[in-house]
Amino acid sequence: MMMLMKKMRTAARFRSQLWSLKMPSLCHRSFAAISTYKAVIFDMYGVLIPSPVKLATVFEQQNSVPLGTLGRAIRTGGELNAWKRFMRGEIGAEEFVEAFGRQCSEIAGCPVPIGSFLSDLTSGPMTRPLPVMMKAILCARSRGLKTAVLSNNFLQLNGDPFLPLDHSLFDVIVESCREGLSKPDPRIYHLCLNRLGVSAHEAVFLDDLELNVKAAVQLGMHAIKVSELHLCIQNSPYPCHSILEILWCTVQVSSYITLFSVLHRLLKSLNGSSIPVPEIIDLCEDPSVLGAPFLLMEVCLGRMFSDHSLPGLTPGDRRALYQAMQHTLCQIHCLDTRAVGLEDYGEPVDYMGLQVRWWTQQYRDSETQPIPAMERLIQWLPLHLPKHQRTTLIHGSFRLENLVFHAEKPEVVAVMDWGRSKLGDPLIDLTFSCMGHYLPQDNPLLTGISDRGLVQLGIPTVEEVMGQYCSSMGLEEGIPDWNFYMAFHLFCLAASHQGESKSTIAGQTGSGRLAEQVADLAWDFATKEGFRIFNAMPRAPHAGTSPLKGQLAEAQLFIHYSLQEPWATVSARKQQPSLGRILPGRRWPKADRGLLCLRIFCTCFFSSWLFSTDSSCFQEGFTCNNCGCFFPNRTSSLDKSVR
């Protein structure tokens, strides 16, 4: 400690800065998996979905059944009682209703309609996963932890288990009714661990029942009782949203220590590489020194800019600084992570898929009023994830504000704010750095330069930035998914500020409108991406000679105008009167026009395809992979014109 204080005094003498990094919010997603743990195992009832205990109490009150009747029936009779046999899959739903109903009636001294209770168990709130736990799962998976469900569950009347969860969020799902074993039997815990490929001490287990938690502890697992977890979240002075934070709060170890250890490791690993980072003096994990753990770094002398137009510089200087910025980004993405010991810096499992799901959940949790464009994007984004994603070290928040430039030369001397870094898709960094090119300077959500004369200022255009990056990284095919990434970033920006608008009544109206405007811009990019995908589709052999050709031309003309000024479809009708059959006599909102044009294109393409193929297998209709719209197979004027 004396050595550390000496270093602090030395740093102060040389006018160094002390960086007390703040704990990032959940949306930063910058928590790294602790090496001790490799998997998190969740119970379902009372952890991922609401507990059935309150449901049982309400059921007893509504049906004039003595309170505690269902609980007594579950606890009595040993391993052969109806409830436990039902959980192990030894009896079906009908037999359970009869046997358990009889048992409860004997305890209560009156008939107990167990059938309605079973129905309540599989409907209403029980079908909706708890948002805070869904966030925890996404955050854990994004940092390389495996996830599993280990639940005492039952088979429904149709023979399927009741599991109202997204299966893709879990590496392993173990259900008692399928395995013939139920908690707290040690064998079902071992079964789950073996399928995960981890040992007991490498797993964290969450359950709401004391006996199940004790059984996990006896096997060597770190177990958390969920009722204590909720208490921890309420009483913690720090935001406890992620499962990693919850874990550390539970075992009374500050999440700050884990975070700063990870950042310390990263910056130490990058020191000496081609990537310019601040010089680390030391890491202090003792909160008694400054009230929280902190990193001490040497000051980075140089220039920092918050205005993307770089006022006061010449056009040549502006261009040189932007080129230096892109050169630094390429250095980050070219880093050999294995050579610097960062090959395990968060497992890049389905990176973009996790990002989309996480931000969708973020938007749902903070939703104040429906935003039509956001609803469309929530459907569209998962269907258009980039098929070919590279994996490199990514900064996570690469933009002009996070760079320190040399005082005189166009050179980056330090990249700051590594809190969101991990292994992932490098195009996230590139496209994020260009967001300002699509937003005006007075945008309160993110300052942009779209309304500035970039050529006169000497600032590279998006096309020039893309060209420099592709040339440096050897991407001969370019970046075909550019519109997807821009739609995604704007979707995230809208979701983030929708949440901020919920925090204050005064901000709801203003921020809500801004979020809606950004969402509309995001949907414009989605529309352009749909247009690009359509143009890449193979055309049917007869499309060029059939009557469909004229209608395709109409759809193309409509798209051309719909991507221009908001009310350009009026002039489109004047130039092409036949569009009146497609477009009603009204002014379409910009986002709705984009959706309509995609539907027109999808309909035209599908009809063209039917013209040259057997349509007997499409009796009900089809769902377009491009826009997600369902088109029923019914006779229409378009069908008649083709046939």
N, C-alpha and C positions, 0 to 999 in steps of 0.2 A: 504493500500500500504506500509506503514511503517513497518507493521508486516511482510509482504512478503519480504521486503528488509533485514530485520533482519534475517529472516530464510535463505536467500541467503548467508549472511555473515557467519552465523553459519555453513551452509553446506560447504562453502569454507574452513573454519577453520579446519574442519574434513576431508579435502581432498575429498569431495564428487564431483560427476560429474554433470554437467548441461547438460541435454539431450534436445536439441532443435530439436524435431522430424520434419523431412521433410514431406511436403504434398506428399503422395504417388501418383503415376501415376494411370491412369484409370485401368490398368491391376491389380492393387492391390485390387480394388473393395472393399474398406474399409470404405465407407461412410454409416452412419447409418441414417435411416429415422427419421426426426425430429418429435417429438411427436405431434406437432401442425398439421401437415399435414398427411393425410392418403391415398390420391389419387392424381394422376396427369392425367389431361384430355387434350388430344391432338386434335387439328383440323387436318385434313388430307392435304388439298391443301395448299401449302405454308409453311407447318410445317413438315409433315412426307414425303411428296413428293414435287417436284418443284411447284412453284406458276404458275397458268395458265395466269397470267398477262403478263409475257414476251412472252408466247406462243401466246397470242392474238395479241400483237404488231407485232410479226414476221408474223403472218397470214395476218394481214392487209397490211403489206408492200409487201408481196409476191403476194397478190391478188389485189393490187392497190385500196384498200379500205381506205378511209380517216381515219387517226389515231384517235382512241378514239371512233370509231363507236360502237364496241361491248360493251364498258363500258357504253356509253349513253343508249344503248338498255337495259342493265341490270338494270340501275338505274331508268328508266322512266316507267310509266305505273302502279306504285303501286304494291300491292300484287297480282294483277291479270295478270301481264305481263307474257309472255311465259317462261322466265328464271325461275322465282320464282315458277311458277306452275310445271315446270319440276323438280325443286329441291324438291318439296313436293310430287312428284310422282303422280300428278294429270293428267299428260299427258305423253304419251310414247315418245320414241325417234323419230319416224317418224313424229308424230304430232308436236313435238318441232322443228324439222328441218324446217318444212314448216312454222310454225307460227313465230319463231324467225328469220328465214331467211327473211320473209316478213317485219318484223319490222326493221331489220338492213338495208334492201334495201331501205326502205322509208327514213331512216335517212341519208344513204350514197348517195342516188340518183342514185344508180347503183346496179346490182345484186350482192348478197353476198353469196358465196357457203358455207353455214353453215355446210353442211354435212361433208365437208373435215375438218372443224375445230373440229367437234365432234370426228372425227376419230383421229385427232392429240391429243385430250384430253385423249385418251385411248391407246396410243402407245408411243414408243420411251422412252425418259427420264421420262415421266410421270408414267411409270410402275416400275421405280427403286426408292425405298425408300432412303432417305438421310442417309448415314452411320452414321453421328454424332448423329442423332436423334435415330437411332436404338441402338447405344451404350447407349444413355441416358435411353432408355426404359429398356434395360437389367440391367443396373446398378440400376435403381429405383426399379425394381421388385426383384432384389437380396437382397435388404435391406428391403423388406416388404411393399413397397408402391403398392397400386392397380393402374392399368393403364386402360385408356379408350380412345376410339375414339369418338368424337362428331363432325360430319361433315355434311355440306350441300352437299348432293351427289345426283346422278341421276341414273336412270335405263338404261341399254344398250338395244340394239335391241333385245337381247335374253331374256330380262326381269330380268337379274341379275344386282345388283349394281356394279359399278366399284370400287374395293377395292383391290389394289395390295399390300396387307400387310399380314404378318403372323398372322393369327387370334389368335394363341396360346399366343401371346405376350400381349393380352389385356383381362382384366376381363369382360369388357363391350364394345360393339360397338353400337353406336346410330347413325342412318343415317336418314336424313330428308325425303328421298324418301320412307322410310318404315314407318315412324311415322306420315306423313302428317303434320309435323311441321318443321320449319326451323329457324336457328339463324337469328336475335337476339331475337326471341320469348322466353320469360322467361320459358315457359312451357317445352321446349325441354331441357333446362339446368336442371330444376327440375327432369325431367324424367331420365336423366343421373345420377344425384346425388342419386336418390332413388334406381336405379339399382345397384349402387356401394355400397349403404348402408352407405353413409357419408353425413355430413352436408356441407353447402356451405363454411364455414370457415375452413373446413378440406381438401379442394380441391385446387389444383393449376391448372389453365387453360391457355393453350397456343394457340394463334390464330394470324393470320397475318393481320386481319382487325380490324380497330379501333372500329367500332360500335359493333362488337361481344365482344371485350375486355371490353368495357364500360358496356355492358349488364351483363357480368359476375361479374364485380366489384360491380354493383348495387345490385346484389344478395348476396354479401358478400364473394365471392370467391377471392383468390389472383390470379390476371390475369397478364400475360406477353405477350406483343406484340412481335412477333417473329422478326421483323426487328430490334427492340431494343436489342433483345437477341443476334442476330448475331453481333451487334456492341459491345455488352458487351464482347463477346468471343474474339473479335479482340483486344480490349483495355485493358482487364484484365491482371494484372501482374502475375496471377496464372493460371494454366491450367484449363480451364472451359469445361470439357468434359461431366461430368455427370449432369443429370438434377438437382441434389441437389446443385451442385456448381453453376449452372446457376441461380437457384432460389435465392441462397444467394447473388450472385453478383448483381442480379437485385434489391433486397431489401436492398442493401448496407450493408450486414452483412458478415463478412469474413468467408469463408469456413473453415479457420483454427480453428475458435472458435468452430464450430460444431464438427470437427474432434477431437480436443483435449478434448472437453467435453465428447465425447464418450469414448475415451481411458482412461480418468480420472475416469469415472464411472466404466469401466471394471476393472481397476487395483485396485480401492478401493474395489470393490465387491470381488475380488479374494484374497485380503489381509486378512490373517487369515484363509484361506481355506487350503486344502492340496497341492495346487499348489504354488510353489515358484515364487514370482514376486518381482520386486523392490519396495522398500518402497516409497510411494508418499509423498513429502513434501508439494507441493501446485501446483495449476493450475493458471497461469496468462493469462488472456484473453486480457490484455491491450497491444496492439502492440507497444506502445510508449516506453516500457521498454527496449526491445531488438530488436525491429523492426518487431516482429511477436509474436503471442501467443506461449507459451511454457509450458512444464511440468518440474517441478523440482523434481528430485528423488535422494534418497540416493545412494551413490556409492555401487556397488556390488563387494566386494573383492573376488577374486578367479581366476580360470584359464579359458581361452577361447581358442578354437582350430579352425583353418581354414583348416588344412590338415587332411583329414579324416583317414589317416594312422596313426595318432598320433605318430609322430617320437619322440624318446627319452624315450618312456615308455616301460615297460616290457609287454609281451603278456598277462599276468594276469591282469595288470592294464588296458590295452586296453579293454579287455573283460568286466571288471567291469564297466568302463565308458560307454560303449555301452549299457550294461544292465541297468545302472542308467538312461540313456537317454530314453529307452523304458518304464521304470517304471514311469518316469515323464509324458510321453505321455499318459499312461493308467490313470494316475491321472487326467489329463485334460479331457479325454473322460468319466471318471466316475463321474465327477462333477454333483451334483444336482443343475441345473441352477435355479430352482424355489427357492431353499433354500437361494441362494445368490442374488436373485432378477434379474436374467438375462434371465428369460424365454421369454422375448420379445426382445432379442438381435438379431433382424433381423429374419424375418419369413423364414423358410427353405422350400420355395415353389419350387418344382421341381429343387432341388439344382444342380444335375449333368447336367440336361437338359439345365439350364441357363448357366452353365459353358461352355458347349460345344458350344452353340450358340454364347456366348460372344467371345470366343477365335477364333471361325470361322470368326466372323466379324472383329476381330483384324487382323487376317491374310489377309483377303480380302483387308482391308484398306491399308496395308503396302506391298502388293504383288508387287514384282519387276519382277519376271519371274515365270512361272508355275513350281511347284514341283509335279511330278506325285504322289508320295506317299502321299502328303498332300491332293490332290484331292480325293484320295481313302479314306483317313481317314475322310474327311469331310462327305462323304457318309456313311461310316461304323459306326462311333461313335454314331450318334443318333439312329441307329438301335440296338445298343447293350448296352444301358444304364442299369446299375444294377437294377434289379427288386426289390430287398429288400435293402433299404437304411435306416440305423439307423440315428438318429438325436442327436447330442451332441454339446457341445461347441468345436469348432475346432480352432487351432492356425492359420492355413492358410499358414505358412511358417516354419514348424517345421523341423529343421535340426541342425547339430552339431554346426554351426557357431552362432546360436542364443541362445546358452546355456552357462551359467556361472557355472563352477564346483567348488566345494570346493577345497581349496588350497592343501589339503592333502588326503582327503577321496574321494572315488568314489560316489559323491553325487551332484545332481544339486541344486544350491542355488538360481538360478534365471533364468526364461525364459524371453528372451527379444523379441523385435520387434513383437508386437501384432497388427500391423496395418492392417492385413488381416483377423483378427479373426471374427467369427460370429457363428451362429448355422448352422450346415450342416452335411455332411457325414464324419464321423471320419476316414474312410479308405483313404480319401484324404491326411490326415496328415501322416498316417503310410506309405503309398506307396511313398509319396514325400520324406520322410526321408531315403528311400532306393534307391533313384535314383542313388546315387554315386556308388552303387554296380554294375551298368550296364554301367558305363562310365569310360574311362581310365583316369589316373592321369593327363595327359597333355591336356585334353579336355578344350579348352578355354571358352566354354559356361558354363560348370559346372564341377568342379574338381571331379574326381571319383577315385575308387580303384579297378576297375574290373581287372586291369592288375597286381595287387599285390597279393602276396600269403596270402590270408586271414587266412588260418589255421595256418601258421607259425607266422603271426602277432598276432594271438589271437583275431581277429575281427570276430564277429558272421556272418555267412552267411545269405543270404536272408531267407532260410528255417528256420534257428534258430531264427531270428528276428520275423518271422511270427509265429513260434511256441510259443515263449514267450508271444507275444501279445495275441494270441488266448487263451492261458491258463489263462492269467490274466483277460481277458475280458469275459471268458466263452463262446467263440465261438466254439462250438463243431464241426460245419460243416466246419470250416476253412474259407478260403477266396477264393471261386471259381472264382471270377471276378478279380483276381490279374492282369492278363495280360491286361484286359481292362484299369485298372487304370494306369498301366505303359505306355500303348499306349497313354492314354490321357495326362499324364504329359509330355511325350516326344513331343507330338503334340503341347502342349502349349510352350515348350521350343523352338521348331523350329519356331513357329509363332512369338514369342517374338523377336528372333534374326533375323528373316527375316525383321522385322520392323527396327531393329537397323542397318541392312546392307543398308537400304534405306536412312539413314541419311547422309552418306558420300559416295562419289564416290569411294574412296579408299577401303572402307569396303565392297562394294557390292559383289565383286568376292569372297573374303575369307569367309565372314560371310554367303554369299549365299550358298557356298559349304558346310559349316558346318551345316547350316539349313537343307540342303538336306540330309546329312548323318544322322542327328538326326531323320528326318522324315522317312528315310528308316528303322532305328532301331524301331521306333514306329510302322511301318507297320509289322515288324517281330512279334511284340507282338500281333498285331491284328490277324495275321495269326495263331499264336499259340492258341489264344482264339477261332478262328473259328474251329480249329482242336478239341479243347476241347468240344465245343458245338456239333460238329458233332458226336463225340464219345458218347455223352449223348442222341442222338436221338434214338427213338425206331426203330428197324430194321423190315423190312417187313418179313412175315413168309417164303416167298419163296427165300429170298436173299441167304440163305445158300446152296440151292440146284440148283440155276439157274446158267447159264453161267456168270452172273454178278459177281459171287464170285471172279473169277480170275482178273477181271478188278478192283474190289475194292482193291485187294491185290496190283495191280500195282500202283493204286493211293496212297495207304498207303506207298509203297516203295518210290514213288516219293517224298511224303511229308517228309519222313524220311531224304532223302538226301537233299532236298531243304532247310531244317532247319539247315544243317551243313555248310560246307565251301561254298563260293560263286560259285565255278565252279564244285561242287560235282556231278551235274547231268550228267557230262560226264562219271564218273565212274559208275553212276547208270545205264546208257545205256549198259555199257559193262557187268554188272552183270545181267541185265534183258533186253535182246534185244527187247522184245515186247514193251518196252517203246518208241521205235522209232516211233510207230504209233501215240503216244500221243505228244511226244516232237520233234519239228523240229530240224534239225541239226544246231543249233545255241546255243550260250551261253546266257542264259536268265539273265537279271539283277536280283539281289536278290529280290527286291520288286515285280517285275513282276512274278517271280516264285511263290511267295507266293499267288498272286492273281490267277494264273493259277491253282495251286493245289487246291485252294478252289473251283474253277469252276469245276474241275474234280470231286471232292467229291460231290458237289451239283448235278451235272449231274448224277453221279452214283446212288446217293440216290434217286433222283426223278424218275429215270427209274425203280429202284427196287420197288418203291412205286406204280408206274403205273402197274407194273407186277401183282400186287395183288389187284388192284382197278379199278374202272370204269374211263376211261380216256376221256370220251366223253365231259366232262365239261371243258376240257383244250384245246380248239380248237386253241387258239392263243398262249398259252405258259404260263409261270409262272415266278414270280420274287422270287428269293431265299431270305429268311429272314436272312440267314447267311452272305452272301457276298454282297447282293443287286444286283446281276447280273440278267438280264432277259434272259431266255432261250426260244426261239421260239419252238413251238411244230411242228417240221418238222422231217421227216424220216431221220435217220442217221444210220451209221454202228452200233452204240451202240444200237439203237432201234431195228435193225434187229437181233442183237445177243440175245436180250432179248425175242423178239417175235418169 
